[in-house]
Amino acid sequence: MPGWTLNETTDRLLKKEFDLCRTKQIPHRLFEEFGINDVVPFEHADLDLWRNSLHHGLLYPVENSNIVLHGGIDDIWFDQLQKKLIVVEYKSQANSRSVTPNDYLAGTYRQSYKIQLDFYAYLLTKIGFDVSPIGYFYVCNADRDAPAFNGQMIFEETIVPYEWNIGWIDPKVWEMIDTLNSHNLPKQNLSCENCAYSHQRASMER
């Protein structure tokens, strides 16, 4: 499918902004406003590899298998008091409603965001890092009610905390591996795009 070029541009510029703070090891301008204390962007030699979702990302070879799990993370912050990494995802949108930490993750559509952050916390934990139980979504919401464009878009920025959960991932990984190794097709699930396509195509060919 076509790329999300505006969202990708927002991510790219945010990474540049956080990298300036990373180089100086200073807090980002919004941390104090959202009560994020003693935190700076995490500095690591492999960070650019971890952020490269297409060619590298965080890599975890699953034990007793030939499967390698990987995912490209947006950012990692560091809690200087707890000495733990903080998983961070950038999100961009254009919504007339203001973003609030209480309702941002409530919708059905954004449950996939939770899975995404769970998975990155899982990968970091598996490769040996101590990860803070609270991660964050850095949400940029474009102002659709601005009086005019004038060559710029104004964004409201909100940092939404999320307590990740990785307890479900190991069982799902091994369920996936068992399915790949099985000689039997798994049951059809119409929530799966591939299954839905196959079902629709089969019904049209009858």
C-alpha positions as CSV (number, residue, x, y, z in Angstrom):
1,M,0.0,0.0,0.0
2,P,1.2,3.6,-0.5
3,G,3.3,5.1,2.3
4,W,2.0,7.4,4.9
5,T,4.3,10.3,3.9
6,L,3.0,13.0,6.2
7,N,3.1,10.6,9.2
8,E,6.6,9.5,8.2
9,T,7.7,13.1,7.9
10,T,6.5,13.8,11.4
11,D,8.4,10.8,12.7
12,R,11.5,11.8,10.9
13,L,11.5,15.4,12.3
14,L,10.7,14.2,15.8
15,K,13.7,11.8,15.7
16,K,15.9,14.7,14.7
17,E,14.5,16.8,17.6
18,F,15.0,14.0,20.1
19,D,18.5,13.3,18.7
20,L,19.5,16.9,19.6
21,C,18.5,16.2,23.2
22,R,20.2,12.8,23.0
23,T,23.5,14.3,22.0
24,K,23.4,16.8,24.9
25,Q,21.8,14.2,27.2
26,I,19.1,16.8,28.3
27,P,15.4,16.3,28.8
28,H,13.0,17.1,25.9
29,R,11.0,20.3,26.1
30,L,7.8,18.5,26.9
31,F,9.0,16.2,29.7
32,E,8.4,18.6,32.6
33,E,4.9,19.6,31.3
34,F,3.9,15.9,31.5
35,G,5.6,15.1,34.8
36,I,8.3,13.0,33.2
37,N,11.3,13.5,35.5
38,D,14.9,12.4,35.4
39,V,14.5,11.1,31.9
40,V,16.6,11.8,28.8
41,P,16.7,10.2,25.3
42,F,18.6,6.9,25.4
43,E,22.0,6.9,23.7
44,H,23.3,3.7,22.2
45,A,25.6,2.8,19.3
46,D,22.9,0.6,17.7
47,L,20.0,3.0,18.0
48,D,19.9,3.8,14.3
49,L,19.8,0.1,13.5
50,W,17.0,-0.5,16.0
51,R,15.0,2.3,14.3
52,N,15.5,0.9,10.8
53,S,12.4,-1.2,10.5
54,L,12.9,-2.3,6.9
55,H,16.5,-3.6,7.2
56,H,17.3,-4.3,10.8
57,G,15.3,-3.2,13.9
58,L,15.5,-4.9,17.3
59,L,16.4,-8.5,16.7
60,Y,15.6,-11.5,18.9
61,P,16.3,-15.1,17.7
62,V,13.7,-17.3,19.4
63,E,15.4,-20.1,21.3
64,N,15.1,-23.6,19.9
65,S,13.8,-22.4,16.6
66,N,15.0,-20.8,13.4
67,I,12.7,-17.8,13.8
68,V,14.0,-14.3,14.3
69,L,11.6,-11.6,15.6
70,H,12.3,-8.0,14.8
71,G,10.7,-4.6,14.9
72,G,11.8,-1.0,14.2
73,I,11.2,1.2,17.2
74,D,10.6,4.9,17.0
75,D,12.5,5.9,20.1
76,I,13.9,4.9,23.5
77,W,14.2,7.1,26.5
78,F,16.2,6.4,29.7
79,D,15.1,6.8,33.3
80,Q,18.3,8.0,35.0
81,L,17.0,7.2,38.5
82,Q,15.6,3.7,37.8
83,K,18.3,2.9,35.2
84,K,15.6,1.5,32.9
85,L,14.8,2.0,29.3
86,I,11.5,3.5,28.3
87,V,9.7,2.4,25.1
88,V,8.3,5.2,23.0
89,E,6.1,5.4,19.9
90,Y,5.4,8.5,17.8
91,K,1.9,8.8,16.5
92,S,0.5,11.5,14.1
93,Q,-3.2,12.3,13.4
94,A,-5.6,15.0,12.5
95,N,-8.6,15.0,14.8
96,S,-10.9,17.8,16.0
97,R,-11.0,16.3,19.5
98,S,-8.0,17.0,21.7
99,V,-5.9,14.1,22.8
100,T,-6.2,13.1,26.5
101,P,-4.2,10.4,28.2
102,N,-7.5,8.9,29.6
103,D,-9.2,8.3,26.3
104,Y,-6.5,8.0,23.6
105,L,-6.1,4.2,23.9
106,A,-9.7,3.5,24.6
107,G,-10.9,2.9,21.0
108,T,-10.9,-0.4,19.2
109,Y,-8.6,0.8,16.4
110,R,-5.8,1.8,18.8
111,Q,-5.6,-1.6,20.5
112,S,-3.1,-2.4,17.8
113,Y,-0.9,0.5,19.2
114,K,-0.8,-1.3,22.5
115,I,0.3,-4.5,20.8
116,Q,3.0,-2.6,19.0
117,L,4.4,-1.1,22.2
118,D,4.1,-4.5,24.0
119,F,6.1,-6.1,21.3
120,Y,9.0,-3.6,21.5
121,A,9.1,-3.9,25.2
122,Y,9.3,-7.7,24.8
123,L,12.1,-7.5,22.3
124,L,14.2,-5.1,24.5
125,T,13.6,-7.4,27.5
126,K,14.6,-10.5,25.5
127,I,17.9,-9.0,24.3
128,G,18.8,-8.2,27.9
129,F,17.7,-4.7,28.8
130,D,15.8,-3.6,31.9
131,V,12.7,-1.9,30.7
132,S,10.5,0.5,32.6
133,P,6.9,-0.9,33.0
134,I,5.5,2.4,31.6
135,G,6.0,3.3,28.0
136,Y,4.8,6.4,26.1
137,F,3.0,7.4,23.0
138,Y,4.1,10.8,21.7
139,V,0.9,12.0,19.9
140,C,0.9,14.9,17.4
141,N,-2.6,16.0,16.6
142,A,-2.9,18.5,13.7
143,D,-5.3,21.4,14.3
144,R,-8.1,21.0,11.7
145,D,-9.8,24.1,13.0
146,A,-7.0,26.6,12.3
147,P,-8.2,29.7,10.4
148,A,-6.0,29.0,7.4
149,F,-3.1,26.9,6.1
150,N,-0.6,29.7,5.5
151,G,2.1,27.1,4.6
152,Q,2.2,25.4,7.9
153,M,0.3,22.9,10.1
154,I,-0.1,23.4,13.8
155,F,0.1,20.3,16.1
156,E,-1.0,19.8,19.6
157,E,1.5,17.5,21.3
158,T,0.5,15.1,24.0
159,I,2.5,12.3,25.8
160,V,0.3,9.4,26.7
161,P,1.6,6.8,29.3
162,Y,0.9,3.1,28.8
163,E,1.6,0.2,31.1
164,W,2.7,-2.5,28.7
165,N,2.0,-6.2,29.0
166,I,4.2,-8.9,27.5
167,G,2.8,-12.0,29.2
168,W,0.7,-12.9,26.1
169,I,3.6,-12.8,23.6
170,D,5.6,-16.0,24.3
171,P,2.5,-18.2,24.0
172,K,1.5,-16.5,20.8
173,V,5.0,-16.8,19.3
174,W,5.0,-20.6,19.9
175,E,1.4,-20.9,18.6
176,M,2.7,-19.2,15.4
177,I,5.7,-21.5,15.2
178,D,3.5,-24.6,15.7
179,T,1.2,-23.3,12.9
180,L,4.2,-22.8,10.6
181,N,5.4,-26.4,11.3
182,S,2.0,-28.0,11.0
183,H,0.8,-29.9,8.0
184,N,-2.8,-28.8,8.7
185,L,-4.2,-25.5,7.7
186,P,-5.4,-23.3,10.6
187,K,-9.0,-22.5,11.0
188,Q,-10.3,-19.6,9.0
189,N,-10.6,-16.3,10.8
190,L,-12.6,-13.6,9.0
191,S,-10.8,-10.9,11.0
192,C,-7.7,-11.9,9.1
193,E,-7.4,-9.9,5.8
194,N,-5.9,-12.9,4.0
195,C,-8.6,-15.3,5.2
196,A,-11.3,-12.8,4.3
197,Y,-9.8,-12.4,0.8
198,S,-9.5,-16.2,0.3
199,H,-13.1,-16.7,1.5
200,Q,-14.5,-14.0,-0.8
201,R,-12.5,-15.3,-3.8
202,A,-13.6,-18.9,-3.2
203,S,-17.3,-17.8,-2.9
204,M,-17.0,-15.9,-6.3
205,E,-15.5,-19.0,-8.0
206,R,-18.3,-21.3,-7.0
